[in-house]
């Protein structure tokens, strides 16, 4: 398996353009007007909040907090840069009014952030409304286009999903993420992508300090060792 330094700056993997190296990643994010550190901070924030879950909480609260706080920080950061907030059809997104680039946060499967193996998928079916917002092509389980076929993302409107995958078990934690552009969905689950920006996000070391009496969340201190 080649070292990270040997990976081309831009690679075509399973028909998808992948930006995996630091240079390629930064340049692509710059073209989208999205600061890399903003995405890193947002995902770390969400993970740190997820880790506050205790045995008395509902079993789903950790995943909800990860989504909620990551979405909050992505939207807050980009809104401060002039992007517009939207909750159309109850889908929390943020849109660049200049080039119509749109970002939505959602959970991905275990292939999120991976260069080897299958392409990642959204963890759950996103539903008809979500597919309309992201403008992907819908196919059935047999690979046939459905009557409700949608155009693959049109050139003047780019929708990107911030996929995150966090696993916390007795052997340790795994955190991976990527910002990717959806291309095709099967039975509501997005399975193919036209572009993937692989993010490298350290696990947060700090736990939230609840003594502040505010709802601003944890102070995140990145670990110096990047986990992939």
ROVO-728866 format. One record per residue: residue number from 1; residue in three letters; x, y, z of N, C-alpha, C in turn. Coordinates in steps of 0.2 Angstrom, whole numbers, plus 5000, padded with zeros to 4 digits. Layout:
<sites>
+-----+--------+------+------+------+-------+-------+-------+------+------+------+
: num : residu : n_xx : n_yy : n_zz : ca_xx : ca_yy : ca_zz : c_xx : c_yy : c_zz :
+-----+--------+------+------+------+-------+-------+-------+------+------+------+
: NUM :    ALA :    X :    Y :    Z :     X :     Y :     Z :    X :    Y :    Z :
...
+-----+--------+------+------+------+-------+-------+-------+------+------+------+
</sites>
This chain:
<sites>
+-----+--------+------+------+------+-------+-------+-------+------+------+------+
: num : residu : n_xx : n_yy : n_zz : ca_xx : ca_yy : ca_zz : c_xx : c_yy : c_zz :
+-----+--------+------+------+------+-------+-------+-------+------+------+------+
:   1 :    UNK : 5004 : 4994 : 5000 :  5000 :  5000 :  5000 : 5004 : 5006 : 5000 :
:   2 :    UNK : 5004 : 5011 : 4995 :  5008 :  5017 :  4995 : 5007 : 5021 : 5001 :
:   3 :    UNK : 5013 : 5025 : 5003 :  5012 :  5030 :  5008 : 5008 : 5036 : 5006 :
:   4 :    UNK : 5005 : 5040 : 5011 :  5001 :  5045 :  5009 : 5005 : 5050 : 5004 :
:   5 :    UNK : 5011 : 5051 : 5005 :  5015 :  5055 :  5001 : 5015 : 5053 : 4993 :
:   6 :    UNK : 5014 : 5046 : 4992 :  5014 :  5044 :  4985 : 5007 : 5044 : 4982 :
:   7 :    UNK : 5002 : 5046 : 4986 :  4996 :  5046 :  4982 : 4995 : 5053 : 4978 :
:   8 :    UNK : 4993 : 5052 : 4972 :  4993 :  5058 :  4968 : 4988 : 5063 : 4971 :
:   9 :    UNK : 4990 : 5070 : 4969 :  4986 :  5075 :  4972 : 4979 : 5074 : 4971 :
:  10 :    UNK : 4977 : 5072 : 4964 :  4970 :  5071 :  4963 : 4970 : 5064 : 4959 :
:  11 :    UNK : 4965 : 5060 : 4962 :  4965 :  5053 :  4959 : 4958 : 5052 : 4957 :
:  12 :    UNK : 4957 : 5047 : 4952 :  4951 :  5045 :  4950 : 4950 : 5038 : 4953 :
:  13 :    UNK : 4945 : 5037 : 4957 :  4944 :  5031 :  4961 : 4936 : 5029 : 4960 :
:  14 :    UNK : 4935 : 5023 : 4956 :  4929 :  5021 :  4955 : 4924 : 5027 : 4951 :
:  15 :    UNK : 4928 : 5030 : 4947 :  4924 :  5035 :  4943 : 4923 : 5042 : 4946 :
:  16 :    UNK : 4926 : 5042 : 4952 :  4925 :  5048 :  4957 : 4932 : 5052 : 4957 :
:  17 :    UNK : 4932 : 5058 : 4957 :  4938 :  5062 :  4958 : 4939 : 5063 : 4965 :
:  18 :    UNK : 4945 : 5061 : 4968 :  4946 :  5061 :  4975 : 4952 : 5066 : 4976 :
:  19 :    UNK : 4951 : 5070 : 4981 :  4956 :  5075 :  4983 : 4958 : 5072 : 4990 :
:  20 :    UNK : 4964 : 5069 : 4990 :  4966 :  5066 :  4996 : 4972 : 5069 : 5000 :
:  21 :    UNK : 4977 : 5072 : 4996 :  4983 :  5075 :  4999 : 4981 : 5082 : 5002 :
:  22 :    UNK : 4985 : 5084 : 5006 :  4984 :  5091 :  5009 : 4983 : 5097 : 5004 :
:  23 :    UNK : 4988 : 5096 : 4999 :  4988 :  5102 :  4994 : 4981 : 5102 : 4990 :
:  24 :    UNK : 4980 : 5096 : 4988 :  4974 :  5095 :  4983 : 4967 : 5097 : 4987 :
:  25 :    UNK : 4967 : 5095 : 4994 :  4962 :  5096 :  4998 : 4961 : 5103 : 4999 :
:  26 :    UNK : 4966 : 5107 : 5001 :  4966 :  5114 :  5002 : 4964 : 5118 : 4996 :
:  27 :    UNK : 4967 : 5116 : 4990 :  4965 :  5120 :  4984 : 4958 : 5119 : 4982 :
:  28 :    UNK : 4955 : 5113 : 4983 :  4948 :  5112 :  4981 : 4943 : 5115 : 4986 :
:  29 :    UNK : 4945 : 5115 : 4992 :  4941 :  5119 :  4997 : 4941 : 5126 : 4996 :
:  30 :    UNK : 4947 : 5129 : 4994 :  4948 :  5136 :  4993 : 4943 : 5138 : 4987 :
:  31 :    UNK : 4943 : 5134 : 4982 :  4939 :  5135 :  4976 : 4931 : 5135 : 4978 :
:  32 :    UNK : 4930 : 5132 : 4983 :  4923 :  5132 :  4986 : 4921 : 5137 : 4991 :
:  33 :    UNK : 4927 : 5141 : 4993 :  4926 :  5146 :  4998 : 4924 : 5143 : 5005 :
:  34 :    UNK : 4927 : 5137 : 5006 :  4926 :  5134 :  5013 : 4932 : 5133 : 5016 :
:  35 :    UNK : 4934 : 5136 : 5022 :  4940 :  5135 :  5026 : 4940 : 5128 : 5028 :
:  36 :    UNK : 4946 : 5125 : 5027 :  4947 :  5118 :  5030 : 4946 : 5117 : 5038 :
:  37 :    UNK : 4949 : 5122 : 5041 :  4949 :  5122 :  5048 : 4942 : 5123 : 5051 :
:  38 :    UNK : 4937 : 5126 : 5047 :  4930 :  5127 :  5049 : 4927 : 5120 : 5050 :
:  39 :    UNK : 4928 : 5116 : 5044 :  4925 :  5109 :  5044 : 4928 : 5105 : 5050 :
:  40 :    UNK : 4935 : 5105 : 5051 :  4938 :  5102 :  5056 : 4935 : 5103 : 5063 :
:  41 :    UNK : 4935 : 5110 : 5064 :  4932 :  5112 :  5071 : 4925 : 5110 : 5072 :
:  42 :    UNK : 4921 : 5110 : 5067 :  4914 :  5108 :  5067 : 4913 : 5101 : 5069 :
:  43 :    UNK : 4917 : 5096 : 5065 :  4916 :  5089 :  5067 : 4919 : 5088 : 5074 :
:  44 :    UNK : 4924 : 5091 : 5076 :  4927 :  5089 :  5082 : 4922 : 5092 : 5088 :
:  45 :    UNK : 4919 : 5097 : 5086 :  4914 :  5100 :  5091 : 4908 : 5095 : 5092 :
:  46 :    UNK : 4906 : 5092 : 5086 :  4900 :  5087 :  5086 : 4902 : 5081 : 5090 :
:  47 :    UNK : 4908 : 5079 : 5089 :  4911 :  5072 :  5092 : 4911 : 5074 : 5100 :
:  48 :    UNK : 4914 : 5079 : 5102 :  4915 :  5081 :  5109 : 4908 : 5081 : 5112 :
:  49 :    UNK : 4903 : 5084 : 5109 :  4896 :  5084 :  5112 : 4894 : 5077 : 5112 :
:  50 :    UNK : 4895 : 5073 : 5107 :  4892 :  5066 :  5107 : 4895 : 5062 : 5113 :
:  51 :    UNK : 4902 : 5063 : 5115 :  4905 :  5060 :  5120 : 4903 : 5062 : 5127 :
:  52 :    UNK : 4898 : 5067 : 5128 :  4895 :  5068 :  5134 : 4890 : 5064 : 5136 :
:  53 :    UNK : 4887 : 5059 : 5131 :  4882 :  5055 :  5132 : 4883 : 5050 : 5138 :
:  54 :    UNK : 4879 : 5049 : 5143 :  4879 :  5045 :  5148 : 4874 : 5040 : 5148 :
:  55 :    UNK : 4874 : 5035 : 5153 :  4870 :  5029 :  5152 : 4862 : 5031 : 5153 :
:  56 :    UNK : 4861 : 5037 : 5156 :  4854 :  5039 :  5157 : 4851 : 5042 : 5151 :
:  57 :    UNK : 4855 : 5044 : 5146 :  4852 :  5047 :  5140 : 4849 : 5042 : 5136 :
:  58 :    UNK : 4845 : 5044 : 5131 :  4842 :  5040 :  5126 : 4848 : 5037 : 5122 :
:  59 :    UNK : 4847 : 5031 : 5119 :  4853 :  5028 :  5116 : 4855 : 5032 : 5109 :
:  60 :    UNK : 4850 : 5035 : 5107 :  4851 :  5039 :  5100 : 4854 : 5046 : 5102 :
:  61 :    UNK : 4855 : 5048 : 5108 :  4856 :  5055 :  5109 : 4863 : 5057 : 5107 :
:  62 :    UNK : 4868 : 5052 : 5107 :  4875 :  5054 :  5105 : 4875 : 5055 : 5097 :
:  63 :    UNK : 4872 : 5051 : 5093 :  4872 :  5053 :  5086 : 4868 : 5059 : 5084 :
:  64 :    UNK : 4863 : 5060 : 5088 :  4859 :  5066 :  5087 : 4863 : 5073 : 5089 :
:  65 :    UNK : 4867 : 5072 : 5094 :  4871 :  5078 :  5096 : 4877 : 5079 : 5091 :
:  66 :    UNK : 4880 : 5073 : 5088 :  4885 :  5074 :  5083 : 4882 : 5078 : 5077 :
:  67 :    UNK : 4877 : 5076 : 5075 :  4874 :  5079 :  5069 : 4872 : 5086 : 5071 :
:  68 :    UNK : 4869 : 5087 : 5077 :  4866 :  5094 :  5078 : 4872 : 5099 : 5079 :
:  69 :    UNK : 4877 : 5097 : 5083 :  4882 :  5102 :  5084 : 4887 : 5103 : 5078 :
:  70 :    UNK : 4888 : 5098 : 5074 :  4892 :  5099 :  5068 : 4888 : 5103 : 5063 :
:  71 :    UNK : 4882 : 5102 : 5063 :  4878 :  5106 :  5058 : 4878 : 5113 : 5061 :
:  72 :    UNK : 4877 : 5114 : 5067 :  4877 :  5121 :  5070 : 4883 : 5125 : 5068 :
:  73 :    UNK : 4889 : 5122 : 5069 :  4895 :  5125 :  5068 : 4897 : 5126 : 5061 :
:  74 :    UNK : 4895 : 5121 : 5057 :  4896 :  5123 :  5049 : 4892 : 5128 : 5047 :
:  75 :    UNK : 4886 : 5129 : 5049 :  4881 :  5134 :  5047 : 4883 : 5141 : 5050 :
:  76 :    UNK : 4885 : 5141 : 5056 :  4888 :  5147 :  5060 : 4894 : 5150 : 5056 :
:  77 :    UNK : 4899 : 5145 : 5055 :  4905 :  5148 :  5052 : 4904 : 5150 : 5045 :
:  78 :    UNK : 4900 : 5147 : 5041 :  4899 :  5149 :  5034 : 4894 : 5155 : 5034 :
:  79 :    UNK : 4890 : 5155 : 5038 :  4885 :  5161 :  5038 : 4889 : 5167 : 5040 :
:  80 :    UNK : 4894 : 5167 : 5044 :  4898 :  5173 :  5046 : 4903 : 5175 : 5040 :
:  81 :    UNK : 4903 : 5170 : 5035 :  4907 :  5172 :  5029 : 4902 : 5174 : 5023 :
:  82 :    UNK : 4896 : 5175 : 5025 :  4891 :  5178 :  5020 : 4887 : 5173 : 5017 :
:  83 :    UNK : 4887 : 5166 : 5019 :  4883 :  5161 :  5016 : 4876 : 5162 : 5019 :
:  84 :    UNK : 4871 : 5159 : 5016 :  4864 :  5160 :  5018 : 4861 : 5154 : 5021 :
:  85 :    UNK : 4857 : 5154 : 5027 :  4855 :  5148 :  5030 : 4848 : 5147 : 5027 :
:  86 :    UNK : 4846 : 5140 : 5027 :  4840 :  5138 :  5024 : 4838 : 5132 : 5028 :
:  87 :    UNK : 4831 : 5131 : 5029 :  4829 :  5125 :  5032 : 4823 : 5122 : 5028 :
:  88 :    UNK : 4824 : 5123 : 5021 :  4819 :  5121 :  5017 : 4817 : 5114 : 5018 :
:  89 :    UNK : 4810 : 5112 : 5018 :  4808 :  5105 :  5020 : 4811 : 5102 : 5026 :
:  90 :    UNK : 4813 : 5106 : 5031 :  4816 :  5104 :  5037 : 4823 : 5101 : 5036 :
:  91 :    UNK : 4826 : 5103 : 5030 :  4833 :  5100 :  5029 : 4838 : 5106 : 5030 :
:  92 :    UNK : 4842 : 5106 : 5036 :  4846 :  5111 :  5038 : 4852 : 5112 : 5033 :
:  93 :    UNK : 4853 : 5117 : 5029 :  4858 :  5118 :  5025 : 4861 : 5125 : 5025 :
:  94 :    UNK : 4866 : 5126 : 5021 :  4869 :  5133 :  5021 : 4871 : 5134 : 5014 :
:  95 :    UNK : 4870 : 5140 : 5011 :  4871 :  5140 :  5004 : 4875 : 5147 : 5002 :
:  96 :    UNK : 4880 : 5146 : 4998 :  4884 :  5152 :  4995 : 4879 : 5156 : 4990 :
:  97 :    UNK : 4877 : 5162 : 4991 :  4873 :  5165 :  4987 : 4876 : 5167 : 4980 :
:  98 :    UNK : 4883 : 5167 : 4980 :  4887 :  5169 :  4974 : 4887 : 5164 : 4969 :
:  99 :    UNK : 4889 : 5158 : 4971 :  4889 :  5152 :  4966 : 4884 : 5146 : 4968 :
: 100 :    UNK : 4880 : 5147 : 4972 :  4875 :  5142 :  4974 : 4877 : 5136 : 4977 :
: 101 :    UNK : 4884 : 5136 : 4979 :  4886 :  5130 :  4982 : 4883 : 5129 : 4989 :
: 102 :    UNK : 4880 : 5123 : 4990 :  4877 :  5121 :  4996 : 4880 : 5115 : 5000 :
: 103 :    UNK : 4880 : 5116 : 5007 :  4883 :  5111 :  5011 : 4877 : 5108 : 5016 :
: 104 :    UNK : 4877 : 5102 : 5017 :  4873 :  5098 :  5021 : 4877 : 5093 : 5025 :
: 105 :    UNK : 4875 : 5093 : 5031 :  4879 :  5088 :  5036 : 4875 : 5082 : 5036 :
: 106 :    UNK : 4878 : 5076 : 5036 :  4874 :  5070 :  5037 : 4879 : 5064 : 5039 :
: 107 :    UNK : 4877 : 5059 : 5042 :  4881 :  5053 :  5044 : 4883 : 5049 : 5038 :
: 108 :    UNK : 4889 : 5046 : 5038 :  4891 :  5041 :  5033 : 4892 : 5034 : 5036 :
: 109 :    UNK : 4893 : 5029 : 5032 :  4895 :  5022 :  5034 : 4902 : 5022 : 5035 :
: 110 :    UNK : 4904 : 5016 : 5037 :  4911 :  5014 :  5039 : 4916 : 5016 : 5033 :
: 111 :    UNK : 4914 : 5017 : 5027 :  4919 :  5018 :  5021 : 4920 : 5026 : 5021 :
: 112 :    UNK : 4917 : 5030 : 5025 :  4918 :  5037 :  5025 : 4925 : 5038 : 5026 :
: 113 :    UNK : 4928 : 5043 : 5022 :  4935 :  5044 :  5022 : 4940 : 5039 : 5020 :
: 114 :    UNK : 4938 : 5034 : 5018 :  4942 :  5028 :  5016 : 4944 : 5029 : 5008 :
: 115 :    UNK : 4950 : 5027 : 5006 :  4952 :  5027 :  4999 : 4952 : 5020 : 4996 :
: 116 :    UNK : 4952 : 5015 : 5001 :  4952 :  5008 :  4999 : 4945 : 5005 : 5000 :
: 117 :    UNK : 4943 : 5001 : 4995 :  4937 :  4998 :  4996 : 4931 : 5001 : 4992 :
: 118 :    UNK : 4925 : 5000 : 4995 :  4919 :  5003 :  4991 : 4919 : 5010 : 4993 :
: 119 :    UNK : 4915 : 5013 : 4989 :  4913 :  5020 :  4990 : 4909 : 5021 : 4996 :
: 120 :    UNK : 4909 : 5026 : 5000 :  4905 :  5027 :  5006 : 4897 : 5028 : 5004 :
: 121 :    UNK : 4893 : 5027 : 5008 :  4886 :  5028 :  5008 : 4883 : 5032 : 5013 :
: 122 :    UNK : 4878 : 5036 : 5012 :  4875 :  5039 :  5018 : 4872 : 5033 : 5022 :
: 123 :    UNK : 4872 : 5035 : 5029 :  4870 :  5029 :  5034 : 4863 : 5027 : 5033 :
: 124 :    UNK : 4859 : 5032 : 5032 :  4852 :  5030 :  5031 : 4849 : 5033 : 5025 :
: 125 :    UNK : 4843 : 5030 : 5023 :  4839 :  5033 :  5017 : 4838 : 5040 : 5018 :
: 126 :    UNK : 4839 : 5045 : 5014 :  4838 :  5052 :  5014 : 4831 : 5054 : 5012 :
: 127 :    UNK : 4827 : 5050 : 5009 :  4820 :  5052 :  5007 : 4820 : 5056 : 5001 :
: 128 :    UNK : 4814 : 5056 : 4998 :  4813 :  5060 :  4992 : 4814 : 5067 : 4992 :
: 129 :    UNK : 4812 : 5070 : 4998 :  4813 :  5077 :  4998 : 4821 : 5079 : 4998 :
: 130 :    UNK : 4825 : 5075 : 5002 :  4832 :  5076 :  5002 : 4835 : 5075 : 4995 :
: 131 :    UNK : 4833 : 5070 : 4991 :  4836 :  5069 :  4985 : 4834 : 5074 : 4980 :
: 132 :    UNK : 4828 : 5078 : 4981 :  4827 :  5083 :  4977 : 4831 : 5089 : 4978 :
: 133 :    UNK : 4833 : 5090 : 4985 :  4837 :  5096 :  4987 : 4844 : 5094 : 4984 :
: 134 :    UNK : 4847 : 5088 : 4984 :  4853 :  5087 :  4982 : 4854 : 5085 : 4975 :
: 135 :    UNK : 4848 : 5085 : 4971 :  4848 :  5084 :  4964 : 4853 : 5078 : 4962 :
: 136 :    UNK : 4851 : 5072 : 4964 :  4855 :  5066 :  4962 : 4851 : 5062 : 4958 :
: 137 :    UNK : 4854 : 5057 : 4954 :  4850 :  5053 :  4950 : 4847 : 5047 : 4954 :
: 138 :    UNK : 4841 : 5046 : 4954 :  4838 :  5040 :  4958 : 4837 : 5034 : 4953 :
: 139 :    UNK : 4840 : 5028 : 4956 :  4839 :  5022 :  4953 : 4836 : 5017 : 4958 :
: 140 :    UNK : 4833 : 5012 : 4955 :  4830 :  5007 :  4959 : 4835 : 5001 : 4961 :
: 141 :    UNK : 4833 : 4996 : 4965 :  4838 :  4991 :  4967 : 4841 : 4987 : 4961 :
: 142 :    UNK : 4838 : 4987 : 4956 :  4840 :  4983 :  4950 : 4844 : 4988 : 4945 :
: 143 :    UNK : 4846 : 4994 : 4947 :  4850 :  4998 :  4943 : 4846 : 5002 : 4938 :
: 144 :    UNK : 4839 : 5001 : 4938 :  4835 :  5004 :  4932 : 4833 : 5011 : 4935 :
: 145 :    UNK : 4833 : 5016 : 4930 :  4831 :  5023 :  4932 : 4824 : 5023 : 4934 :
: 146 :    UNK : 4822 : 5026 : 4939 :  4815 :  5027 :  4941 : 4811 : 5032 : 4937 :
: 147 :    UNK : 4805 : 5032 : 4937 :  4801 :  5037 :  4934 : 4803 : 5044 : 4936 :
: 148 :    UNK : 4805 : 5044 : 4943 :  4806 :  5051 :  4946 : 4814 : 5052 : 4945 :
: 149 :    UNK : 4817 : 5050 : 4940 :  4824 :  5052 :  4938 : 4825 : 5059 : 4939 :
: 150 :    UNK : 4831 : 5061 : 4942 :  4833 :  5068 :  4943 : 4839 : 5069 : 4940 :
: 151 :    UNK : 4840 : 5075 : 4938 :  4846 :  5077 :  4935 : 4852 : 5076 : 4939 :
: 152 :    UNK : 4858 : 5074 : 4937 :  4864 :  5074 :  4941 : 4866 : 5081 : 4942 :
: 153 :    UNK : 4868 : 5083 : 4948 :  4869 :  5090 :  4950 : 4871 : 5094 : 4944 :
: 154 :    UNK : 4867 : 5099 : 4943 :  4868 :  5104 :  4937 : 4874 : 5108 : 4938 :
: 155 :    UNK : 4878 : 5110 : 4933 :  4884 :  5114 :  4934 : 4884 : 5120 : 4938 :
: 156 :    UNK : 4878 : 5124 : 4938 :  4878 :  5130 :  4941 : 4875 : 5129 : 4949 :
: 157 :    UNK : 4874 : 5123 : 4951 :  4872 :  5122 :  4958 : 4876 : 5116 : 4960 :
: 158 :    UNK : 4880 : 5117 : 4965 :  4884 :  5111 :  4968 : 4882 : 5110 : 4975 :
: 159 :    UNK : 4879 : 5104 : 4977 :  4878 :  5102 :  4983 : 4883 : 5097 : 4986 :
: 160 :    UNK : 4885 : 5099 : 4992 :  4891 :  5094 :  4995 : 4888 : 5092 : 5002 :
: 161 :    UNK : 4890 : 5086 : 5003 :  4888 :  5083 :  5009 : 4894 : 5082 : 5014 :
: 162 :    UNK : 4894 : 5084 : 5020 :  4899 :  5083 :  5025 : 4897 : 5077 : 5028 :
: 163 :    UNK : 4900 : 5071 : 5026 :  4899 :  5065 :  5029 : 4904 : 5064 : 5035 :
: 164 :    UNK : 4901 : 5061 : 5040 :  4905 :  5060 :  5046 : 4904 : 5053 : 5049 :
: 165 :    UNK : 4909 : 5050 : 5051 :  4909 :  5043 :  5054 : 4913 : 5043 : 5060 :
: 166 :    UNK : 4910 : 5041 : 5066 :  4913 :  5041 :  5072 : 4911 : 5035 : 5076 :
: 167 :    UNK : 4916 : 5031 : 5078 :  4915 :  5025 :  5082 : 4918 : 5025 : 5088 :
: 168 :    UNK : 4915 : 5024 : 5094 :  4918 :  5024 :  5100 : 4916 : 5017 : 5103 :
: 169 :    UNK : 4922 : 5013 : 5104 :  4921 :  5006 :  5107 : 4927 : 5005 : 5112 :
: 170 :    UNK : 4927 : 4999 : 5115 :  4932 :  4998 :  5120 : 4939 : 4998 : 5117 :
: 171 :    UNK : 4940 : 4997 : 5111 :  4947 :  4997 :  5108 : 4949 : 5004 : 5106 :
: 172 :    UNK : 4945 : 5009 : 5107 :  4947 :  5016 :  5105 : 4941 : 5019 : 5101 :
: 173 :    UNK : 4943 : 5025 : 5098 :  4939 :  5029 :  5094 : 4941 : 5029 : 5087 :
: 174 :    UNK : 4937 : 5029 : 5082 :  4938 :  5030 :  5075 : 4934 : 5036 : 5073 :
: 175 :    UNK : 4938 : 5041 : 5069 :  4934 :  5047 :  5067 : 4937 : 5048 : 5060 :
: 176 :    UNK : 4932 : 5048 : 5055 :  4934 :  5050 :  5048 : 4928 : 5054 : 5045 :
: 177 :    UNK : 4930 : 5058 : 5040 :  4925 :  5063 :  5037 : 4927 : 5065 : 5030 :
: 178 :    UNK : 4923 : 5067 : 5026 :  4924 :  5069 :  5020 : 4919 : 5074 : 5017 :
: 179 :    UNK : 4920 : 5079 : 5013 :  4915 :  5083 :  5010 : 4915 : 5081 : 5003 :
: 180 :    UNK : 4909 : 5078 : 5001 :  4908 :  5075 :  4995 : 4902 : 5077 : 4991 :
: 181 :    UNK : 4902 : 5076 : 4984 :  4897 :  5079 :  4980 : 4893 : 5073 : 4978 :
: 182 :    UNK : 4886 : 5072 : 4980 :  4882 :  5066 :  4978 : 4881 : 5066 : 4970 :
: 183 :    UNK : 4881 : 5059 : 4968 :  4879 :  5058 :  4961 : 4873 : 5054 : 4960 :
: 184 :    UNK : 4873 : 5049 : 4964 :  4867 :  5044 :  4962 : 4865 : 5041 : 4969 :
: 185 :    UNK : 4858 : 5039 : 4969 :  4855 :  5036 :  4975 : 4852 : 5029 : 4973 :
: 186 :    UNK : 4852 : 5025 : 4978 :  4848 :  5018 :  4977 : 4844 : 5017 : 4983 :
: 187 :    UNK : 4838 : 5017 : 4982 :  4833 :  5016 :  4987 : 4833 : 5021 : 4992 :
: 188 :    UNK : 4835 : 5028 : 4990 :  4835 :  5033 :  4995 : 4842 : 5034 : 4998 :
: 189 :    UNK : 4847 : 5029 : 4997 :  4853 :  5030 :  5000 : 4858 : 5032 : 4995 :
: 190 :    UNK : 4862 : 5037 : 4996 :  4867 :  5040 :  4991 : 4873 : 5035 : 4991 :
: 191 :    UNK : 4874 : 5032 : 4985 :  4880 :  5027 :  4984 : 4885 : 5029 : 4980 :
: 192 :    UNK : 4884 : 5034 : 4976 :  4889 :  5036 :  4971 : 4891 : 5044 : 4972 :
: 193 :    UNK : 4897 : 5046 : 4970 :  4899 :  5053 :  4971 : 4903 : 5055 : 4965 :
: 194 :    UNK : 4902 : 5061 : 4963 :  4907 :  5064 :  4958 : 4913 : 5066 : 4960 :
: 195 :    UNK : 4913 : 5069 : 4966 :  4919 :  5072 :  4969 : 4919 : 5070 : 4977 :
: 196 :    UNK : 4925 : 5069 : 4979 :  4926 :  5068 :  4987 : 4932 : 5071 : 4989 :
: 197 :    UNK : 4932 : 5075 : 4994 :  4937 :  5079 :  4998 : 4938 : 5075 : 5004 :
: 198 :    UNK : 4944 : 5071 : 5005 :  4945 :  5067 :  5011 : 4948 : 5072 : 5016 :
: 199 :    UNK : 4945 : 5072 : 5022 :  4947 :  5077 :  5027 : 4951 : 5073 : 5032 :
: 200 :    UNK : 4956 : 5076 : 5036 :  4959 :  5072 :  5041 : 4958 : 5076 : 5047 :
: 201 :    UNK : 4954 : 5073 : 5052 :  4952 :  5077 :  5058 : 4954 : 5073 : 5064 :
: 202 :    UNK : 4958 : 5076 : 5068 :  4960 :  5073 :  5074 : 4954 : 5072 : 5079 :
: 203 :    UNK : 4955 : 5067 : 5083 :  4950 :  5067 :  5089 : 4950 : 5072 : 5094 :
: 204 :    UNK : 4945 : 5075 : 5096 :  4945 :  5080 :  5101 : 4947 : 5077 : 5108 :
: 205 :    UNK : 4952 : 5080 : 5111 :  4954 :  5078 :  5118 : 4950 : 5081 : 5124 :
: 206 :    UNK : 4947 : 5087 : 5123 :  4944 :  5090 :  5128 : 4937 : 5088 : 5129 :
: 207 :    UNK : 4935 : 5087 : 5135 :  4928 :  5086 :  5137 : 4924 : 5093 : 5138 :
: 208 :    UNK : 4918 : 5094 : 5136 :  4914 :  5100 :  5137 : 4915 : 5102 : 5145 :
: 209 :    UNK : 4915 : 5109 : 5145 :  4915 :  5112 :  5152 : 4908 : 5114 : 5153 :
: 210 :    UNK : 4904 : 5111 : 5157 :  4897 :  5113 :  5158 : 4896 : 5118 : 5163 :
: 211 :    UNK : 4901 : 5121 : 5166 :  4901 :  5126 :  5172 : 4899 : 5133 : 5169 :
: 212 :    UNK : 4900 : 5134 : 5163 :  4899 :  5141 :  5160 : 4892 : 5143 : 5160 :
: 213 :    UNK : 4887 : 5138 : 5160 :  4880 :  5140 :  5160 : 4877 : 5142 : 5154 :
: 214 :    UNK : 4881 : 5141 : 5148 :  4879 :  5143 :  5142 : 4878 : 5137 : 5137 :
: 215 :    UNK : 4876 : 5138 : 5131 :  4875 :  5132 :  5127 : 4880 : 5132 : 5121 :
: 216 :    UNK : 4886 : 5135 : 5122 :  4890 :  5136 :  5117 : 4894 : 5129 : 5116 :
: 217 :    UNK : 4894 : 5124 : 5120 :  4897 :  5118 :  5119 : 4904 : 5118 : 5121 :
: 218 :    UNK : 4908 : 5113 : 5119 :  4914 :  5111 :  5122 : 4920 : 5116 : 5119 :
: 219 :    UNK : 4925 : 5116 : 5123 :  4931 :  5119 :  5121 : 4935 : 5113 : 5118 :
: 220 :    UNK : 4936 : 5113 : 5111 :  4940 :  5108 :  5108 : 4947 : 5109 : 5107 :
: 221 :    UNK : 4951 : 5104 : 5110 :  4958 :  5104 :  5109 : 4960 : 5099 : 5105 :
: 222 :    UNK : 4963 : 5100 : 5099 :  4964 :  5094 :  5094 : 4970 : 5090 : 5097 :
: 223 :    UNK : 4970 : 5083 : 5095 :  4975 :  5079 :  5097 : 4980 : 5080 : 5091 :
: 224 :    UNK : 4987 : 5080 : 5093 :  4992 :  5081 :  5088 : 4993 : 5075 : 5083 :
: 225 :    UNK : 4990 : 5069 : 5085 :  4991 :  5063 :  5081 : 4984 : 5063 : 5077 :
: 226 :    UNK : 4985 : 5063 : 5070 :  4979 :  5062 :  5066 : 4977 : 5055 : 5065 :
: 227 :    UNK : 4971 : 5053 : 5067 :  4969 :  5046 :  5066 : 4965 : 5046 : 5059 :
: 228 :    UNK : 4967 : 5041 : 5055 :  4963 :  5040 :  5049 : 4959 : 5034 : 5049 :
+-----+--------+------+------+------+-------+-------+-------+------+------+------+
</sites>
